[in-house]
């Protein structure tokens, strides 16, 4: 079992590779050079990325058709998490069990998504709000994500 981290803990590329290889091995899937290239590119790019951003990062190392298959496989294995930005564009990021818990700032103008981490006291407050809301509805919380929508510095008037 892999223990989740907090976002502020730095994880090495080698540790990410080891954890991903372990997760894939549990599913009898090889951690091929192309898959390794994609995971490392996601790690280098940081934050949720589009297929176009990934394709630019991996260059000729991973063809587009292989990239789509790789992303589906990584998402199915829980290594990545797929979301959509304010414009409906699919974005992928490495799962929290790899990189730690965090939230997002989403620009409604340009679609940029940035990772943010709340201070421990703020995160505890959010946890309490989430727990209270879920308890009132008889819901068992497994986790939460917050996307704060607005305009990034580049898009503000």
ZIGI-V553249 format. One record per pair of residues at least 24 apart in sequence whose C-alpha atoms are under 10 Angstrom apart, sorted by sequence separation. I is the first residue (numbers start at 0). J is the second residue. D is the distance in whole Angstrom. If there is no record, write none. Layout:
# ZIGI-V553249
I;J;D / I;J;D
This chain:
# ZIGI-V553249
15;39;8 / 33;57;9 / 36;60;8 / 37;61;8 / 85;109;9 / 86;110;6 / 36;61;8 / 84;109;10 / 85;110;6 / 12;38;9 / 13;39;10 / 84;110;6 / 85;111;9 / 12;39;7 / 15;42;9 / 33;60;7 / 34;61;8 / 83;110;10 / 84;111;8 / 85;112;9 / 32;60;9 / 33;61;6 / 84;112;7 / 32;61;9 / 33;62;9 / 37;66;8 / 83;112;10 / 12;42;8 / 115;145;10 / 11;42;10 / 12;43;9 / 34;65;9 / 38;69;10 / 115;146;10 / 10;42;10 / 33;65;8 / 34;66;8 / 37;69;8 / 38;70;9 / 47;79;10 / 49;81;10 / 114;146;9 / 115;147;10 / 33;66;8 / 37;70;8 / 47;80;9 / 48;81;9 / 49;82;10 / 113;146;10 / 34;68;10 / 35;69;10 / 47;81;8 / 48;82;10 / 49;83;9 / 112;146;9 / 113;147;10 / 34;69;6 / 38;73;9 / 47;82;8 / 48;83;10 / 49;84;9 / 112;147;10 / 33;69;8 / 34;70;9 / 37;73;10 / 47;83;9 / 48;84;10 / 112;148;9 / 47;84;9 / 53;90;10 / 31;69;10 / 34;72;9 / 41;79;9 / 50;88;9 / 52;90;10 / 53;91;9 / 110;148;10 / 113;151;9 / 34;73;8 / 49;88;7 / 50;89;8 / 51;90;10 / 110;149;10 / 111;150;9 / 112;151;9 / 38;78;9 / 48;88;10 / 49;89;6 / 50;90;7 / 106;146;10 / 107;147;10 / 108;148;10 / 110;150;9 / 111;151;8 / 38;79;9 / 48;89;8 / 49;90;5 / 50;91;8 / 102;143;9 / 103;144;8 / 104;145;9 / 105;146;6 / 106;147;9 / 107;148;6 / 108;149;8 / 109;150;8 / 110;151;9 / 47;89;9 / 48;90;5 / 49;91;6 / 100;142;9 / 101;143;9 / 102;144;6 / 103;145;6 / 104;146;6 / 105;147;6 / 106;148;6 / 107;149;6 / 108;150;6 / 109;151;8 / 47;90;5 / 48;91;5 / 49;92;9 / 100;143;9 / 101;144;7 / 102;145;5 / 103;146;5 / 104;147;5 / 105;148;5 / 106;149;5 / 107;150;6 / 108;151;8 / 28;72;9 / 46;90;9 / 47;91;5 / 48;92;6 / 100;144;9 / 101;145;8 / 102;146;6 / 103;147;6 / 104;148;6 / 105;149;6 / 106;150;5 / 107;151;8 / 109;153;9 / 46;91;8 / 47;92;4 / 48;93;10 / 101;146;10 / 102;147;8 / 103;148;8 / 104;149;7 / 105;150;7 / 106;151;5 / 108;153;9 / 109;154;7 / 46;92;6 / 47;93;8 / 104;150;9 / 105;151;8 / 106;152;9 / 108;154;6 / 45;92;8 / 46;93;8 / 104;151;8 / 106;153;10 / 107;154;9 / 108;155;9 / 28;76;10 / 44;92;10 / 45;93;9 / 106;154;8 / 23;72;9 / 106;155;10 / 23;73;8 / 26;76;8 / 41;91;8 / 42;92;8 / 22;73;10 / 25;76;9 / 41;92;7 / 42;93;7 / 41;93;7 / 23;76;7 / 19;73;9 / 22;76;7 / 23;77;10 / 38;92;9 / 39;93;10 / 22;77;8 / 23;78;9 / 38;93;8 / 46;101;10 / 22;78;8 / 42;98;9 / 46;102;10 / 47;103;9 / 19;76;9 / 46;103;8 / 19;77;10 / 19;78;7 / 18;78;9 / 85;146;10 / 84;146;9 / 48;111;9 / 85;148;8 / 47;111;9 / 48;112;8 / 84;148;10 / 85;149;10 / 46;111;9 / 47;112;6 / 48;113;10 / 46;112;7 / 47;113;7 / 45;112;10 / 46;113;6 / 47;114;8 / 45;113;8 / 46;114;5 / 45;114;8 / 46;115;9 / 15;93;10 / 18;96;9 / 19;97;8 / 18;97;7 / 16;97;10 / 15;97;7 / 14;97;9 / 15;98;8 / 10;97;8 / 11;98;10 / 10;98;7 / 6;95;8 / 9;98;8 / 10;99;9 / 5;95;8 / 6;96;10 / 8;98;8 / 9;99;9 / 3;94;10 / 4;95;7 / 5;96;9 / 6;97;9 / 7;98;9 / 8;99;7 / 3;95;7 / 4;96;6 / 5;97;9 / 6;98;6 / 7;99;7 / 3;96;4 / 4;97;7 / 5;98;7 / 6;99;4 / 7;100;9 / 2;96;7 / 3;97;7 / 4;98;6 / 5;99;4 / 6;100;5 / 7;101;9 / 1;96;7 / 2;97;9 / 3;98;8 / 4;99;4 / 5;100;5 / 6;101;6 / 1;97;8 / 3;99;6 / 4;100;7 / 5;101;8 / 6;102;10 / 2;99;10 / 3;100;8 / 6;114;10 / 6;115;9 / 7;116;8 / 6;116;7 / 5;116;9 / 6;117;10
